[in-house]
Amino acid sequence: MATDMRDLLAFLAVMQAGGFREAARTGNGSASQLSEAVKRLETQLGVRLLHRTTRSVSATEAGERLAERLTPALAEVQASLDVVNHFRDSPAGTLRLNVPANVARTVLPPIITPFLKRYPEIRLEVIVEDSFVDLLAAGCDAGIRYDERLAQDMIAVPIGPRTQRLVTAAAPAYLEAHGRPEHPRDLLQHACMRGQFSGGAIPVWEFERDGEIVRIDPQGPLQVRQGAAFDLAVQAAIDGLGIILLFEDWLRPHFESGALIPVLEPWWQSFSGPFLYYSGRRHLPSPLRAFVDFIREA
């Protein structure tokens, strides 16, 4: 049975993006072209691969099984084609990175521009996602996460600052109106901006000083899913709505401008910086190899 590879790629693009319009936004063609490609594939295979409604697209059992087998197979095809890159003067191709929002905002900016200037034939795609993902299933070459979230069979390379801190801060107007907390437990009497993991869990706030660890579960008027939505919480804190806990690098520009003031600084907890991780079980695509070598140089 001769199947058009473009139809298979269209099907995978829709699966990974979660819809035809979403897949079209990633540059895989128009939504109508993707829909026609999937219909052709379904007609040729004689089974329905996707459930379609006016509001959503989801895989049938047959679609899930096909995607499970196609994803690693196509990755191997791409890896085989990538061998040709060793005969080029400069690496070329697409590098897909899956990173959390704070990495996209604070770690990658000083790295990406010099990397792409050195390798102008590499195209970089950055997918921002805070939950841990299966890189191959997500169609990514590598991810960036923190050490406690790395799978054991992955190769990890340090990237960015090796020490980071979660810090608390508030606007001068808020502290003037409500007072400054002197101990983490004082936050239970304050309005706090809360974050929520993509799975729904709301992490407690953890502080440490001289070996003493304090965990609290404060309340507040605003709760956001972790990621880019934290910009809403940052702005709310600047506007005097309450106290925020976030990565130090994310808030530092607001410390420097005076829009936010550090709170409970002696209790700020440090942790190790992020790692670039990728599977050691497959041929390393030349764009990823170039990126790994680049950050190791840095």
Wavefront OBJ file of the C-alpha trace (Angstrom):
o trace
v 0.000 0.000 0.000
v 1.599 3.277 -1.114
v 0.891 6.025 1.395
v 1.833 9.647 0.808
v 4.381 10.621 3.460
v 2.930 14.136 3.504
v -0.426 12.747 4.664
v 1.281 10.890 7.513
v 3.133 14.034 8.537
v -0.105 16.032 8.407
v -1.823 13.489 10.656
v 1.037 13.644 13.183
v 1.045 17.441 13.111
v -2.669 17.527 13.961
v -2.188 14.942 16.720
v 0.697 16.817 18.325
v -0.976 20.231 18.062
v -4.402 19.022 19.201
v -6.356 20.387 16.259
v -6.284 21.460 12.616
v -6.116 25.202 13.270
v -3.426 24.705 15.918
v -1.347 22.570 13.526
v -1.769 25.150 10.769
v -0.336 27.839 13.069
v 2.904 25.853 13.350
v 3.475 26.150 9.608
v 2.236 22.741 8.469
v -0.160 24.156 5.865
v -3.688 25.495 6.089
v -6.349 23.863 8.269
v -8.289 22.783 5.169
v -5.189 21.209 3.599
v -4.473 19.291 6.789
v -8.082 18.121 6.981
v -7.989 16.842 3.409
v -4.700 15.044 4.054
v -6.132 13.230 7.094
v -9.285 12.314 5.161
v -7.147 10.811 2.375
v -5.194 8.805 4.908
v -8.361 7.546 6.608
v -9.872 6.570 3.257
v -6.754 4.685 2.243
v -6.438 2.862 5.573
v -10.182 2.242 5.873
v -10.399 3.405 9.504
v -11.219 6.646 11.296
v -8.134 8.151 12.924
v -9.598 11.303 14.478
v -12.876 12.182 16.175
v -13.913 15.636 14.949
v -16.422 18.023 16.480
v -16.953 21.731 15.939
v -14.914 22.407 19.087
v -12.306 19.683 19.391
v -10.263 16.970 17.707
v -9.243 13.767 19.485
v -7.651 10.529 18.383
v -9.497 7.275 17.988
v -7.841 4.140 19.342
v -6.578 3.428 15.816
v -5.204 6.964 15.577
v -3.391 6.658 18.905
v -1.794 3.348 17.885
v -0.713 4.758 14.525
v 0.817 7.864 16.136
v 2.676 5.723 18.691
v 4.372 3.751 15.908
v 4.863 6.633 13.478
v 6.561 9.085 15.822
v 9.733 7.073 16.576
v 9.800 5.690 13.015
v 9.784 9.155 11.460
v 12.359 10.318 13.999
v 14.646 7.564 12.759
v 14.015 8.577 9.148
v 14.930 12.160 10.021
v 18.033 10.960 11.848
v 19.054 8.918 8.800
v 18.663 11.918 6.513
v 20.599 14.010 8.979
v 23.712 11.911 8.321
v 24.071 13.951 5.112
v 24.681 17.014 7.267
v 28.133 15.675 8.128
v 29.132 16.445 4.545
v 28.043 20.089 4.824
v 30.245 22.996 5.820
v 27.706 24.047 8.460
v 24.908 22.188 10.322
v 21.434 22.725 8.907
v 17.897 21.716 9.773
v 15.335 22.271 12.506
v 16.001 22.067 16.235
v 12.895 21.688 18.424
v 13.252 22.492 22.119
v 10.593 21.951 24.802
v 11.130 24.344 27.725
v 9.255 25.777 30.730
v 8.173 29.413 30.637
v 10.789 30.693 33.066
v 13.561 29.154 30.919
v 12.138 30.777 27.788
v 12.090 34.118 29.584
v 15.300 34.114 31.615
v 17.697 31.396 30.375
v 17.403 31.231 26.584
v 17.536 34.927 25.522
v 21.324 35.380 25.934
v 21.973 32.003 24.256
v 19.663 31.917 21.243
v 20.804 34.946 19.260
v 24.553 34.151 19.232
v 23.782 30.485 18.493
v 21.591 31.269 15.480
v 24.076 33.850 14.220
v 26.813 31.228 14.308
v 24.610 28.642 12.550
v 22.363 30.573 10.137
v 21.123 27.387 8.433
v 19.580 26.060 11.645
v 15.935 26.879 12.343
v 14.936 26.858 16.012
v 11.443 25.995 17.269
v 10.750 26.586 20.971
v 7.689 24.947 22.534
v 6.836 26.384 25.960
v 5.341 23.772 28.264
v 5.757 23.480 32.015
v 4.771 19.838 32.450
v 7.298 17.070 31.820
v 6.859 15.551 28.340
v 7.955 12.538 26.312
v 10.315 14.244 23.871
v 9.851 11.770 21.010
v 6.070 11.705 21.381
v 6.036 15.515 21.387
v 8.203 15.657 18.266
v 11.029 17.486 20.070
v 14.777 16.949 19.871
v 15.560 18.074 23.399
v 14.032 19.672 26.459
v 15.158 21.879 29.310
v 14.064 20.999 32.828
v 15.413 20.906 36.382
v 17.378 17.937 37.719
v 14.672 16.466 39.914
v 12.446 16.091 36.843
v 14.915 14.387 34.491
v 14.308 10.821 33.323
v 17.158 8.478 34.236
v 17.829 7.356 30.652
v 18.406 10.921 29.449
v 21.688 12.724 28.866
v 21.756 16.018 30.780
v 23.950 19.032 30.036
v 23.965 22.122 32.318
v 22.560 25.227 30.662
v 22.187 28.735 32.016
v 22.833 29.800 35.640
v 23.890 26.962 37.931
v 22.094 28.387 40.933
v 18.684 30.027 40.992
v 16.297 31.248 43.670
v 12.557 31.571 44.168
v 11.913 34.971 45.713
v 9.014 36.876 47.242
v 8.173 40.478 46.472
v 5.453 43.111 46.710
v 4.770 46.622 45.530
v 5.726 49.544 47.833
v 2.051 50.591 48.014
v 0.987 47.126 49.208
v 3.645 47.008 51.939
v 2.757 50.509 53.064
v -0.905 49.542 53.390
v -0.491 46.045 54.882
v 2.931 45.968 56.510
v 6.023 43.926 55.729
v 6.085 40.234 56.708
v 9.063 39.346 58.901
v 8.597 35.553 58.946
v 7.174 33.228 56.253
v 4.200 32.393 58.508
v 3.241 36.075 58.405
v 2.250 35.480 54.770
v -0.834 33.631 56.039
v -2.179 37.085 56.949
v -1.406 38.560 53.520
v -2.862 38.394 50.010
v -0.615 36.180 47.857
v -0.501 35.422 44.128
v -0.669 31.627 43.734
v 0.611 29.402 40.955
v -0.857 26.112 39.802
v 0.781 23.211 37.957
v -0.711 22.124 34.623
v -1.996 18.965 36.344
v -3.999 21.062 38.814
v -1.820 20.838 41.935
v -1.101 24.086 43.792
v 2.455 24.025 45.201
v 3.072 25.248 48.713
v 5.545 28.041 49.295
v 8.815 26.824 50.811
v 11.395 28.911 52.647
v 14.680 28.062 54.363
v 16.980 29.817 56.813
v 19.817 28.397 58.925
v 18.628 24.850 58.317
v 15.001 25.605 59.214
v 12.502 24.845 56.440
v 9.043 26.434 56.535
v 6.247 25.418 54.165
v 3.060 27.454 54.005
v -0.128 27.471 51.975
v -1.124 31.147 51.724
v -4.317 32.460 50.173
v -4.973 35.335 47.802
v -7.191 36.936 45.201
v -5.390 35.580 42.108
v -4.346 32.094 41.010
v -2.694 31.342 37.644
v -1.441 28.270 35.825
v 2.335 28.192 35.771
v 3.896 29.580 32.611
v 3.281 32.745 30.658
v 0.198 33.450 32.799
v 2.593 34.489 35.544
v 2.865 37.798 33.713
v -0.661 38.470 34.995
v 0.420 37.737 38.553
v 3.513 39.927 38.199
v 1.434 42.834 36.972
v -1.093 42.311 39.760
v 1.738 42.421 42.303
v 3.099 45.616 40.717
v -0.395 47.086 40.952
v -0.425 46.397 44.702
v -2.769 43.403 44.807
v -0.515 41.217 46.946
v 2.741 39.289 47.372
v 4.224 37.129 44.625
v 6.692 34.224 44.672
v 8.606 33.677 41.430
v 12.058 33.134 39.904
v 14.512 35.843 40.905
v 15.654 36.464 37.322
v 12.040 37.031 36.280
v 11.473 39.688 38.951
v 14.898 41.346 38.998
v 14.036 44.056 36.405
v 11.154 45.119 38.669
v 13.481 45.233 41.683
v 15.829 47.485 39.740
v 12.996 49.796 38.652
v 11.519 49.940 42.157
v 8.152 48.582 41.024
v 8.604 45.636 43.412
v 10.477 45.333 46.706
v 12.097 42.087 47.932
v 10.299 40.494 50.884
v 11.674 37.876 53.329
v 15.035 37.909 51.533
v 16.930 35.963 54.274
v 14.467 33.085 53.720
v 14.862 32.762 49.969
v 15.660 29.205 48.955
v 18.341 28.341 46.375
v 18.273 25.360 43.993
v 20.372 24.051 41.119
v 19.911 25.499 37.637
v 18.340 23.807 34.599
v 19.681 21.126 32.279
v 19.327 20.494 28.574
v 18.281 16.853 28.250
v 17.959 14.494 25.297
v 17.793 10.786 24.591
v 21.089 8.933 24.412
v 19.500 6.066 22.523
v 19.462 7.579 19.060
v 21.695 9.346 16.569
v 22.117 12.982 17.555
v 20.764 15.307 14.825
v 23.383 17.812 13.694
v 21.394 20.917 14.862
v 21.150 19.401 18.346
v 24.814 18.395 18.320
v 25.741 21.973 17.374
v 23.556 23.332 20.196
v 25.036 20.935 22.769
v 28.573 21.887 21.724
v 27.635 25.576 21.833
v 26.316 25.544 25.402
v 29.246 23.394 26.543
v 31.559 26.089 25.195
v 29.632 28.699 27.140
l 1 2 3 4 5 6 7 8 9 10 11 12 13 14 15 16 17 18 19 20 21 22 23 24 25 26 27 28 29 30 31 32 33 34 35 36 37 38 39 40 41 42 43 44 45 46 47 48 49 50 51 52 53 54 55 56 57 58 59 60 61 62 63 64 65 66 67 68 69 70 71 72 73 74 75 76 77 78 79 80 81 82 83 84 85 86 87 88 89 90 91 92 93 94 95 96 97 98 99 100 101 102 103 104 105 106 107 108 109 110 111 112 113 114 115 116 117 118 119 120 121 122 123 124 125 126 127 128 129 130 131 132 133 134 135 136 137 138 139 140 141 142 143 144 145 146 147 148 149 150 151 152 153 154 155 156 157 158 159 160 161 162 163 164 165 166 167 168 169 170 171 172 173 174 175 176 177 178 179 180 181 182 183 184 185 186 187 188 189 190 191 192 193 194 195 196 197 198 199 200 201 202 203 204 205 206 207 208 209 210 211 212 213 214 215 216 217 218 219 220 221 222 223 224 225 226 227 228 229 230 231 232 233 234 235 236 237 238 239 240 241 242 243 244 245 246 247 248 249 250 251 252 253 254 255 256 257 258 259 260 261 262 263 264 265 266 267 268 269 270 271 272 273 274 275 276 277 278 279 280 281 282 283 284 285 286 287 288 289 290 291 292 293 294 295 296 297 298
